Amino acid sequence: MNKLSIVIPAYNEEQRIEHTLRDVAEFLKTQNFNYEILVVNDGSKDNTAEVVRNLEQSIPKLRLVDNKENHGKGWVTKQGMLEAAGDVRLFMDADNSTKVEEILKMLPLFEQGYDIVIGSRRIVGSKIAVHQPWIRDFQGSVFRLIVHTLVPLGVTDSQCGFKAFSAKASQSVFPLQRIYRWAFDVEILALARKMKFNIKEVPVTWVNDADSHVKFSGKVHMLLEVLEIRWNLWTGKYKILKKTDNPSEESVQTDRIKERA
């Protein structure tokens, strides 16, 4: 790997983004690979963009992508992953619930031939340092069962916001993404599975953010989006092209997909 891209979608994160970025930067400067940090602002109503812009002077290789309008976490994640230049591209949450150090578990797997490596809070070796209330855990388990029944993904934890993609997988999957809010993780994994990319889960340490509350209405919206994904898969709405071993041809195919997205 020559370069790692860290993509951080952010919406109204002025209270937490500086701590997260300094933590990421401290880790990356000790590594022996090239990197970049992209914060993609999702039309925040607070001073998120200003905080990041001020940090660009003191944090090397930090760049702000500043959207003036809100489009949804999935939209800005897609934007960041397609704008990134890394051989491996990781998107992570702005609340730092999974620390960037976990990427060290993932990088060797790309050398072994995996295309996508995702963090999981549900497999052996994972650690939840701060738990959610038990009722939210139970509701989450029931909801995961429903989601994975509708759209089988072959993974235990589709919603952990710590996922790394090879450049090839990023350029193939994200241009086809249509869901931009609640269920975008489900969609990109479903697309990757349909395109037969090799996906691996790794256990991560995760800290529940006490300030993060997903309302019941959010779960309903997610369920509706999962149903939309299921329908799109059934009806062939995703224009998935076959992978090729010809790099030049693959580049042309990727450009065509981008034009359709």
Backbone as numpy.savetxt, mean C-alpha at the origin, in Angstrom:
# Nx Ny Nz CAx CAy CAz Cx Cy Cz
18.89 -5.24 -5.54 18.06 -4.04 -5.54 18.93 -2.80 -5.54
18.63 -1.88 -6.45 19.39 -0.63 -6.53 18.73 0.51 -5.75
17.39 0.48 -5.69 16.69 1.61 -5.06 15.39 1.16 -4.43
15.12 1.69 -3.24 13.86 1.44 -2.52 13.06 2.73 -2.49
11.80 2.64 -2.84 10.88 3.78 -2.72 9.94 3.54 -1.54
9.81 4.54 -0.69 8.84 4.52 0.40 7.73 5.50 0.04
6.51 5.01 -0.09 5.36 5.85 -0.44 4.45 5.94 0.77
4.17 7.17 1.20 3.34 7.39 2.38 2.14 8.26 2.01
0.95 7.67 1.85 -0.25 8.48 1.62 -0.62 9.21 2.91
-1.05 10.46 2.79 -1.32 11.25 4.00 -2.54 12.13 3.82
-3.42 12.09 4.82 -4.58 12.97 4.86 -4.76 13.47 6.28
-4.66 14.78 6.46 -4.79 15.42 7.77 -3.87 14.77 8.81
-2.58 14.72 8.49 -1.60 14.06 9.34 -0.57 15.03 9.93
-0.93 16.29 10.11 0.04 17.27 10.57 0.59 16.94 11.96
-0.17 16.22 12.79 0.27 15.90 14.14 1.23 14.72 14.18
1.21 13.86 13.14 1.99 12.62 13.21 3.05 12.48 12.13
2.92 13.20 11.04 3.76 12.94 9.88 5.24 13.25 10.13
5.53 14.27 10.91 6.94 14.60 11.16 7.64 13.47 11.91
6.99 12.96 12.94 7.60 11.86 13.70 7.83 10.65 12.80
6.85 10.32 11.97 6.98 9.17 11.08 8.13 9.38 10.09
8.20 10.56 9.48 9.24 10.82 8.48 10.63 10.81 9.09
10.77 11.36 10.28 12.10 11.35 10.92 12.50 9.92 11.29
11.54 9.12 11.71 11.81 7.72 12.02 12.24 6.96 10.77
11.54 7.18 9.67 11.89 6.53 8.40 13.26 6.97 7.93
13.53 8.28 8.01 14.81 8.81 7.53 15.98 8.28 8.36
15.81 8.18 9.68 16.87 7.68 10.56 17.23 6.25 10.21
16.23 5.45 9.88 16.49 4.06 9.50 17.19 3.99 8.14
16.67 4.72 7.16 17.18 4.59 5.80 18.63 5.06 5.67
19.01 6.05 6.44 20.38 6.56 6.30 21.43 5.57 6.80
21.00 4.54 7.51 21.94 3.51 7.99 22.06 2.35 7.01
21.28 2.38 5.92 21.28 1.27 4.97 22.23 1.54 3.81
22.61 0.47 3.11 23.59 0.61 2.04 22.95 0.62 0.65
21.65 0.93 0.57 21.01 1.03 -0.74 20.45 2.44 -0.94
20.25 2.79 -2.19 19.66 4.09 -2.53 18.17 4.06 -2.21
17.59 5.22 -1.98 16.18 5.27 -1.60 15.57 6.63 -1.93
14.25 6.67 -1.84 13.50 7.91 -1.93 12.29 7.79 -1.01
11.81 8.92 -0.52 10.62 8.95 0.32 9.61 9.89 -0.33
8.46 9.37 -0.69 7.40 10.17 -1.31 6.21 10.24 -0.37
5.86 11.45 0.03 4.61 11.67 0.76 3.60 12.21 -0.23
2.47 11.53 -0.34 1.43 11.95 -1.28 0.26 12.51 -0.48
0.13 13.81 -0.51 -0.92 14.48 0.25 -2.26 14.37 -0.47
-3.26 13.89 0.27 -4.58 13.64 -0.31 -5.54 14.81 -0.04
-5.12 16.02 -0.43 -5.98 17.18 -0.25 -6.28 17.48 1.20
-5.28 17.36 2.06 -5.49 17.58 3.50 -6.04 18.97 3.78
-6.90 19.05 4.80 -7.48 20.33 5.20 -6.65 21.01 6.28
-5.67 20.29 6.81 -4.79 20.88 7.83 -3.45 21.24 7.18
-2.39 21.32 7.97 -1.09 21.77 7.47 -0.14 20.62 7.13
-0.69 19.47 6.77 0.16 18.33 6.43 1.19 18.69 5.36
0.73 19.31 4.28 1.64 19.64 3.17 2.75 20.58 3.62
2.41 21.57 4.45 3.42 22.53 4.91 4.46 21.86 5.80
4.01 20.96 6.67 4.94 20.23 7.54 5.94 19.45 6.70
5.43 18.73 5.71 6.32 17.92 4.85 7.24 18.82 4.04
6.71 19.89 3.50 7.51 20.80 2.68 8.66 21.38 3.50
8.41 21.70 4.75 9.47 22.23 5.62 10.53 21.18 5.92
10.12 19.91 5.97 11.06 18.83 6.27 11.93 18.46 5.07
11.53 18.87 3.87 12.32 18.55 2.68 13.73 19.13 2.76
13.89 20.18 3.54 15.21 20.80 3.67 16.14 19.98 4.55
15.58 19.26 5.51 16.42 18.55 6.48 16.45 17.03 6.30
15.50 16.49 5.54 15.46 15.04 5.31 15.83 14.77 3.86
16.98 14.13 3.63 17.43 13.86 2.26 16.45 12.95 1.53
16.28 13.24 0.23 15.52 12.38 -0.69 14.04 12.29 -0.32
13.55 13.28 0.41 12.12 13.38 0.71 11.46 14.28 -0.33
10.32 13.84 -0.83 9.61 14.64 -1.83 8.11 14.61 -1.52
7.49 15.77 -1.64 6.05 15.90 -1.44 5.34 15.92 -2.78
4.31 15.08 -2.91 3.39 15.15 -4.04 2.10 15.73 -3.47
1.79 16.95 -3.83 0.73 17.69 -3.14 -0.52 17.80 -3.99
-1.54 17.03 -3.64 -2.84 17.12 -4.30 -3.72 18.11 -3.53
-4.34 19.00 -4.24 -5.18 20.02 -3.59 -6.57 19.50 -3.25
-6.98 18.41 -3.92 -8.30 17.84 -3.67 -8.17 16.44 -3.08
-9.17 16.05 -2.30 -9.19 14.72 -1.70 -9.78 13.72 -2.69
-9.04 12.61 -2.89 -9.48 11.57 -3.82 -9.66 10.22 -3.14
-9.07 10.03 -1.97 -9.12 8.74 -1.30 -7.73 8.14 -1.17
-7.52 7.35 -0.12 -6.21 6.76 0.14 -5.74 5.89 -1.02
-6.66 5.13 -1.62 -6.29 4.27 -2.74 -5.80 5.07 -3.93
-6.40 6.22 -4.17 -6.03 7.06 -5.31 -4.62 7.58 -5.15
-4.29 8.11 -3.96 -2.95 8.67 -3.77 -1.89 7.58 -3.63
-2.30 6.41 -3.12 -1.36 5.28 -3.09 -1.00 4.88 -4.52
-1.99 4.76 -5.36 -1.75 4.45 -6.78 -0.84 5.51 -7.40
-1.12 6.76 -7.16 -0.32 7.85 -7.71 1.14 7.73 -7.26
1.35 7.48 -5.98 2.71 7.38 -5.46 3.44 6.16 -5.98
2.76 5.03 -6.05 3.42 3.80 -6.50 3.79 3.85 -7.98
3.02 4.59 -8.78 3.35 4.73 -10.19 4.38 5.83 -10.43
4.44 6.81 -9.54 5.43 7.88 -9.68 6.78 7.47 -9.10
6.80 6.49 -8.22 8.04 6.04 -7.58 8.99 5.46 -8.62
10.28 5.48 -8.30 11.31 5.01 -9.24 12.07 3.81 -8.73
11.68 3.28 -7.56 12.43 2.20 -6.95 12.23 0.85 -7.61
13.24 -0.02 -7.48 13.10 -1.42 -7.92 12.09 -2.14 -7.03
12.05 -1.73 -5.74 11.05 -2.19 -4.79 10.33 -0.95 -4.27
9.00 -1.02 -4.19 8.20 0.14 -3.79 7.27 -0.26 -2.66
7.48 0.34 -1.52 6.70 0.03 -0.32 5.74 1.16 -0.02
4.47 0.84 0.22 3.60 1.88 0.80 3.28 1.51 2.24
3.31 2.53 3.08 3.12 2.36 4.52 2.25 3.48 5.05
1.64 3.24 6.22 0.72 4.21 6.81 1.46 5.37 7.46
0.85 6.55 7.38 1.45 7.75 7.95 1.50 7.72 9.47
0.68 6.85 10.10 0.68 6.79 11.56 1.81 5.93 12.11
2.62 5.33 11.21 3.79 4.55 11.63 3.39 3.31 12.45
2.20 2.78 12.20 1.74 1.62 12.97 2.62 0.39 12.71
3.18 0.29 11.52 4.21 -0.71 11.23 5.45 0.04 10.81
6.52 -0.13 11.54 7.73 0.67 11.30 8.46 0.18 10.06
9.16 1.12 9.43 9.81 0.85 8.16 10.88 -0.24 8.27
11.42 -0.48 9.47 12.43 -1.53 9.65 11.94 -2.90 9.20
10.63 -3.10 9.19 10.09 -4.39 8.77 10.41 -4.71 7.31
10.81 -3.71 6.54 11.15 -3.94 5.14 12.35 -4.88 5.01
13.18 -4.96 6.05 14.35 -5.84 5.98 13.95 -7.31 5.91
12.76 -7.64 6.40 12.25 -9.01 6.26 11.80 -9.28 4.82
11.46 -8.23 4.12 10.84 -8.36 2.81 11.85 -8.40 1.67
12.88 -7.59 1.76 13.80 -7.42 0.63 14.42 -8.73 0.14
14.86 -9.64 1.04 15.44 -10.89 0.55 14.46 -11.74 -0.26
13.16 -11.58 0.01 12.15 -12.36 -0.69 12.01 -11.94 -2.16
12.30 -10.68 -2.44 12.29 -10.25 -3.83 13.45 -10.90 -4.59
14.57 -11.07 -3.91 15.70 -11.76 -4.53 15.37 -13.22 -4.81
14.44 -13.79 -4.03 14.04 -15.18 -4.22 12.98 -15.36 -5.30
12.53 -14.26 -5.86 11.58 -14.36 -6.97 10.16 -13.92 -6.67
9.88 -13.45 -5.45 8.55 -12.94 -5.15 8.37 -11.56 -5.78
7.15 -11.27 -6.22 6.83 -10.00 -6.85 6.22 -9.00 -5.87
5.49 -9.53 -4.89 4.77 -8.71 -3.91 4.95 -9.35 -2.54
5.33 -8.54 -1.56 5.48 -9.03 -0.19 4.68 -8.10 0.71
3.75 -8.69 1.49 2.86 -7.87 2.31 3.02 -8.21 3.79
2.87 -7.19 4.61 2.91 -7.41 6.05 1.61 -8.02 6.54
1.71 -8.89 7.54 0.52 -9.54 8.09 0.56 -9.50 9.61
-0.62 -9.23 10.18 -0.79 -9.25 11.65 -1.44 -10.56 12.09
-1.63 -11.51 11.14 -2.44 -12.69 11.43 -1.68 -14.00 11.34
-0.40 -13.98 11.02 0.34 -15.23 10.86 1.34 -15.40 11.99
1.86 -16.61 12.11 2.82 -16.93 13.16 4.03 -16.01 13.06
4.41 -15.44 14.19 5.56 -14.55 14.22 5.17 -13.09 14.26
3.91 -12.79 13.94 3.47 -11.40 14.00 3.24 -10.98 15.45
3.25 -9.69 15.67 3.08 -9.18 17.03 2.23 -7.92 16.99
1.16 -7.92 17.74 0.34 -6.73 17.88 0.70 -6.10 19.22
1.48 -5.04 19.17 2.03 -4.43 20.38 0.94 -3.74 21.20
-0.01 -3.13 20.51 -1.15 -2.50 21.18 -2.41 -3.00 20.49
-3.27 -3.67 21.23 -4.45 -4.30 20.63 -5.62 -3.33 20.53
-6.50 -3.62 19.58 -7.78 -2.95 19.50 -8.69 -3.50 20.60
-9.77 -2.78 20.93 -10.78 -3.37 21.82 -11.29 -4.68 21.23
-11.64 -5.65 22.10 -11.99 -6.99 21.63 -13.18 -6.98 20.67
-14.12 -6.05 20.88 -15.30 -6.03 20.02 -14.92 -5.65 18.59
-13.93 -4.73 18.45 -13.48 -4.36 17.11 -12.71 -5.51 16.47
-11.97 -6.25 17.28 -11.26 -7.42 16.76 -12.24 -8.46 16.23
-13.32 -8.69 17.02 -14.33 -9.67 16.61 -15.03 -9.23 15.33
-15.43 -7.95 15.30 -16.09 -7.43 14.10 -15.17 -7.56 12.89
-13.89 -7.27 13.10 -12.92 -7.37 12.01 -12.79 -8.79 11.49
-12.80 -9.77 12.41 -12.69 -11.18 12.00 -13.87 -11.60 11.15
-15.08 -11.21 11.57 -16.28 -11.55 10.81 -16.24 -10.89 9.44
-15.82 -9.64 9.42 -15.79 -8.91 8.17 -14.74 -9.49 7.22
-13.58 -9.88 7.75 -12.55 -10.50 6.91 -13.06 -11.78 6.28
-13.83 -12.55 7.04 -14.38 -13.79 6.51 -15.30 -13.50 5.33
-16.14 -12.49 5.47 -17.06 -12.13 4.39 -16.27 -11.68 3.16
-15.29 -10.80 3.38 -14.51 -10.25 2.27 -13.77 -11.36 1.53
-13.11 -12.24 2.27 -12.30 -13.27 1.64 -13.15 -14.37 1.01
-14.42 -14.46 1.43 -15.34 -15.38 0.76 -15.76 -14.82 -0.59
-16.01 -13.52 -0.63 -16.43 -12.87 -1.87 -15.28 -12.77 -2.87
-14.09 -12.40 -2.36 -12.91 -12.24 -3.22 -11.74 -12.99 -2.59
-11.60 -14.27 -2.85 -10.49 -15.04 -2.27 -9.15 -14.45 -2.71
-8.29 -14.21 -1.72 -7.02 -13.55 -2.01 -5.81 -14.43 -1.73
-6.03 -15.51 -0.97 -4.91 -16.37 -0.63 -3.97 -15.79 0.41
-4.43 -14.76 1.14 -3.63 -14.16 2.21 -4.50 -14.05 3.46
-3.87 -13.89 4.61 -4.61 -13.81 5.87 -4.99 -12.39 6.26
-4.23 -11.41 5.75 -4.43 -10.03 6.20 -4.28 -9.08 5.02
-5.41 -8.76 4.40 -5.36 -7.88 3.23 -5.27 -6.41 3.61
-5.57 -6.07 4.86 -5.73 -4.67 5.22 -4.55 -4.05 5.95
-3.52 -4.82 6.24 -2.34 -4.22 6.87 -1.72 -3.24 5.88
-1.52 -2.00 6.29 -1.05 -0.96 5.38 0.45 -0.95 5.21
1.03 -2.11 4.92 2.48 -2.22 4.75 2.73 -3.25 3.66
2.82 -2.79 2.41 2.90 -3.69 1.27 4.00 -3.23 0.31
4.80 -4.18 -0.13 5.90 -3.87 -1.04 5.70 -4.59 -2.37
5.99 -3.88 -3.46 5.82 -4.39 -4.82 7.12 -4.20 -5.60
7.42 -5.14 -6.46 8.50 -4.90 -7.42 8.03 -3.83 -8.39
8.99 -3.22 -9.09 8.62 -2.20 -10.08 7.68 -2.79 -11.13
7.99 -4.01 -11.57 7.17 -4.67 -12.59 5.74 -4.89 -12.10
5.59 -5.37 -10.86 4.26 -5.60 -10.32 3.51 -4.28 -10.15
4.20 -3.25 -9.68 3.56 -1.94 -9.52 3.02 -1.42 -10.85
3.86 -1.50 -11.88 3.50 -0.95 -13.19 2.43 -1.77 -13.88
2.23 -3.00 -13.43 1.20 -3.86 -14.03 -0.13 -3.76 -13.29
-0.07 -3.73 -11.94 -1.28 -3.80 -11.13 -1.95 -2.45 -10.95
-1.19 -1.43 -10.55 -1.82 -0.17 -10.14 -2.53 0.58 -11.27
-2.06 0.50 -12.53 -2.82 1.18 -13.58 -4.25 0.64 -13.75
-4.49 -0.60 -13.32 -5.82 -1.19 -13.46 -6.74 -0.91 -12.28
-6.20 -0.31 -11.25 -6.97 -0.07 -10.03 -8.12 0.90 -10.28
-9.30 0.55 -9.77 -10.50 1.38 -9.92 -11.08 1.84 -8.58
-10.75 1.12 -7.51 -11.30 1.41 -6.18 -10.32 2.30 -5.44
-10.79 3.42 -4.91 -9.87 4.41 -4.36 -10.07 4.73 -2.88
-10.99 4.04 -2.23 -11.19 4.36 -0.82 -11.07 3.12 0.06
-12.15 2.50 0.46 -12.11 1.52 1.54 -11.47 0.20 1.15
-11.74 -0.30 -0.03 -11.34 -1.68 -0.37 -10.23 -1.73 -1.42
-9.43 -0.69 -1.53 -8.43 -0.69 -2.59 -7.37 -1.77 -2.37
-7.06 -2.11 -1.10 -6.10 -3.18 -0.83 -6.60 -4.51 -1.38
-7.89 -4.77 -1.19 -8.49 -6.00 -1.69 -8.37 -6.05 -3.21
-8.64 -4.92 -3.85 -8.62 -4.90 -5.31 -7.22 -5.14 -5.86
-6.20 -4.47 -5.32 -4.86 -4.63 -5.89 -4.33 -6.05 -5.67
-4.71 -6.68 -4.54 -4.28 -8.06 -4.31 -5.04 -9.02 -5.21
-6.33 -8.73 -5.45 -7.11 -9.57 -6.36 -6.55 -9.48 -7.78
-6.18 -8.29 -8.20 -5.59 -8.11 -9.52 -4.25 -8.84 -9.62
-3.43 -8.70 -8.58 -2.12 -9.34 -8.59 -2.26 -10.86 -8.66
-3.23 -11.38 -7.93 -3.45 -12.83 -7.95 -3.93 -13.28 -9.32
-4.83 -12.51 -9.93 -5.33 -12.86 -11.25 -4.22 -12.82 -12.29
-3.26 -11.91 -12.10 -2.14 -11.79 -13.03 -1.01 -12.76 -12.70
-1.25 -13.59 -11.67 -0.33 -14.66 -11.28 1.04 -14.15 -10.80
1.03 -13.00 -10.15 2.24 -12.55 -9.48 2.44 -13.37 -8.21
3.68 -13.59 -7.85 4.01 -14.35 -6.64 3.91 -13.45 -5.43
3.02 -13.80 -4.50 2.74 -12.98 -3.32 3.16 -13.74 -2.07
3.82 -13.04 -1.17 4.27 -13.64 0.09 3.87 -12.75 1.26
3.39 -13.37 2.33 3.11 -12.64 3.57 4.27 -12.82 4.54
4.58 -11.75 5.27 5.58 -11.86 6.33 4.97 -11.30 7.62
5.33 -11.86 8.76 4.80 -11.33 10.02 5.42 -9.98 10.36
4.62 -9.07 10.87 5.13 -7.76 11.26 4.65 -7.41 12.66
5.33 -6.46 13.25 4.87 -5.88 14.52 3.99 -4.69 14.20
2.84 -4.64 14.81 1.86 -3.59 14.52 1.36 -2.98 15.81
1.24 -1.66 15.82 0.75 -0.93 16.99 -0.57 -0.27 16.61
-1.64 -0.63 17.29 -2.93 -0.02 17.03 -2.90 1.46 17.37
-3.43 2.28 16.48 -3.51 3.72 16.71 -4.84 4.02 17.40
-4.77 4.50 18.62 -5.98 4.77 19.40 -6.85 5.85 18.76
-6.22 6.70 17.92 -6.97 7.78 17.29 -7.66 7.34 16.00
-7.42 6.11 15.59 -8.00 5.61 14.35 -9.26 4.81 14.66
-10.38 5.25 14.12 -11.66 4.57 14.37 -12.40 4.39 13.05
-12.58 3.14 12.65 -13.36 2.85 11.45 -14.80 2.63 11.88
-15.68 3.52 11.45 -17.08 3.43 11.83 -17.76 2.29 11.08
-18.94 1.90 11.59 -19.71 0.83 10.94 -20.04 1.22 9.50
-20.30 2.50 9.28 -20.61 2.94 7.91 -19.43 2.70 6.98
-18.22 2.81 7.53 -17.03 2.54 6.72 -16.96 1.08 6.30
-17.33 0.19 7.22 -17.35 -1.24 6.89 -18.40 -1.54 5.82
-19.53 -0.84 5.88 -20.57 -1.02 4.87 -20.05 -0.57 3.50
-19.38 0.59 3.48 -18.82 1.09 2.23 -17.79 0.10 1.68
-16.99 -0.46 2.56 -15.98 -1.42 2.11 -16.64 -2.65 1.51
-17.68 -3.14 2.16 -18.39 -4.31 1.65 -18.96 -4.04 0.26
-19.53 -2.85 0.07 -20.07 -2.49 -1.24 -18.97 -2.44 -2.29
-17.79 -1.94 -1.91 -16.68 -1.89 -2.85 -16.15 -3.29 -3.17
-16.16 -4.18 -2.17 -15.75 -5.56 -2.42 -16.71 -6.22 -3.40
-18.00 -5.96 -3.24 -18.99 -6.48 -4.19 -18.73 -5.93 -5.60
-18.32 -4.67 -5.67 -17.98 -4.08 -6.97 -16.77 -4.79 -7.60
-15.76 -5.09 -6.77 -14.59 -5.81 -7.26 -14.99 -7.19 -7.79
-15.84 -7.88 -7.00 -16.31 -9.20 -7.42 -17.02 -9.11 -8.78
-17.86 -8.09 -8.93 -18.58 -7.90 -10.18 -17.62 -7.59 -11.34
-16.63 -6.73 -11.07 -15.65 -6.38 -12.11 -14.87 -7.60 -12.57
-14.54 -8.48 -11.63 -13.81 -9.70 -11.98 -14.70 -10.64 -12.81
-15.94 -10.79 -12.40 -16.87 -11.66 -13.11 -17.12 -11.19 -14.54
-17.25 -9.86 -14.70 -17.67 -9.31 -15.99 -16.49 -8.89 -16.87
-15.26 -9.14 -16.42 -14.09 -8.82 -17.24 -13.82 -7.34 -17.41
-14.18 -6.54 -16.39 -13.97 -5.10 -16.49 -12.49 -4.72 -16.47
-11.66 -5.57 -15.84 -10.23 -5.27 -15.77 -9.56 -5.75 -17.05
-8.91 -4.86 -17.76 -8.25 -5.19 -19.03 -6.85 -5.74 -18.73
-6.80 -6.95 -18.24 -5.54 -7.55 -17.84 -4.84 -8.14 -19.07
-3.62 -7.68 -19.31 -2.83 -8.19 -20.42 -1.87 -9.25 -19.92
-1.51 -10.17 -20.79 -0.60 -11.23 -20.42 0.80 -10.67 -20.19
1.48 -11.24 -19.20 2.87 -10.86 -18.96 3.73 -11.42 -20.08
4.83 -10.74 -20.35 5.75 -11.19 -21.39 7.17 -11.10 -20.89
8.01 -11.91 -21.45 9.42 -11.86 -21.08 10.18 -10.81 -21.87
9.53 -10.18 -22.82 10.16 -9.16 -23.64 10.03 -7.81 -22.97
11.10 -7.24 -22.41 10.99 -5.98 -21.66 10.44 -4.84 -22.49
10.86 -4.72 -23.75 10.38 -3.61 -24.56 8.89 -3.73 -24.83
8.46 -4.98 -25.11 7.03 -5.21 -25.35 6.24 -4.96 -24.09
6.80 -5.37 -22.94 6.11 -5.17 -21.68 5.94 -3.68 -21.39
6.95 -2.87 -21.74 6.88 -1.44 -21.53 5.74 -0.84 -22.35
5.61 -1.31 -23.59 4.52 -0.82 -24.45 3.18 -1.20 -23.86
3.08 -2.46 -23.35 1.83 -2.91 -22.75 1.47 -2.06 -21.54
2.45 -1.76 -20.70 2.21 -0.96 -19.50 1.71 0.43 -19.88
2.31 1.02 -20.92 1.87 2.35 -21.37 0.43 2.31 -21.83
0.05 1.23 -22.52 -1.32 1.13 -22.99 -2.29 1.00 -21.82
-1.88 0.24 -20.80 -2.74 0.09 -19.63 -2.94 1.43 -18.96
-1.86 2.21 -18.84 -1.95 3.53 -18.19 -2.94 4.42 -18.94
-2.93 4.34 -20.28 -3.84 5.17 -21.06 -5.29 4.81 -20.78
-5.54 3.54 -20.47 -6.92 3.09 -20.24 -7.39 3.36 -18.82
-6.42 3.53 -17.87 -6.78 3.63 -16.44 -7.50 4.95 -16.18
